[in-house]
Amino acid sequence: MDEIKEEILKDLKKVKNLNELKALRDKFLGKEGKITKLLSKIREIPREERKEYGKRVNLLKEFALKEIERKRKELEGLILEENLKGEWEDLSFYQGEEEGNLHPITKTLNRILQIFLFMNFTLEEGPEVEREDYNFDLLNIPKEHPARDMQDTFYLNREGYLLRTHTSPVQIRTMLKKRPPIRMVSAGKVYRRDDDPTHSPMFFQVEGLVVDRDTNIRQLKYTVRVFLKLFFGQEVKVRFRSSYFPFTEPSLEVDIGCLLCKGKGCGVCKGTGYLEVMGCGMVHSRVLKNCGIDPQEYRGFAFGLGVERLCMLYYQIPNIKLFYENDLRFLKQF
Ligand code: DAH
């Protein structure tokens, strides 16, 4: 029995897989197994030794079962490790499958700002949570002014604050902070209580302001024309229409010849041959005065445009809602 014990231990050391382990088990505990044979021999043992013999054989059997079980666990552990090795993945390995890209609005915004920076404008910033007086009053939009209804506003619980309805308050901030000459653009999110197929409650605007002694309307028109030509990368037909904004006098609306039908009239331009792209004008003398700038000495021009609109025209995107759904099938096209 001691020899068998030794043999089991020696054999177990050589076992490399579960099949070999099964063979080992059969060798000792199978039908013809060495221990099985010892067990069946029990009846041949003289009576007085039988009890002692039976005890020892059973101990040997228990020993064998325990060692085999230990080996099985060891082997299964190894198998698990082997499998894990096969499954191991280097997460830091860059496979370049899913390269991201910038959102079309971001790309358009960058394109617009690049053009204005190239035209020597500086970039100014303003907050989205804005003071009511900067957003309205100082821009010559008093409390009872109808323009205040034109822009349905998100007011905040904090008295005197709102979500800016346009980027024009950045004009005010800049004029309060800097002395002319001023030549600035600003860009960012604006908010209105609007939500339909052509309006989103949040959208992007770019604002521009130039204030200097000899600023005039020809410079305004020239600036707008150059910008539109550079933005669309081609000669575009530009039309200025008289309009109204409380912060400019005179005020102008800018249209471009429809890019799709080349002015013949189509669904996109609603048969007019023109597309509205921005508002602009000469800064109202009261706005200059509100910011401590003498309108006798200085004049200014300003403009404001919607980024979504330019983006839709540039990439020919039919619906403003596509920008905010974050559908990868849409976003991956840019
Ligand atoms: N603030 C105007 C709007 O949100 C856009 C605008 C028009 C801005 C004319 C200007 C401007 O600076 O001169 O509709």
Residues whose N, C-alpha, C, O or C-beta is under 5 A from the ligand:
A	BS01	DAH	T165 H166 S168 G208 F245 T248 G279 C280 G281 A302 F303 G304
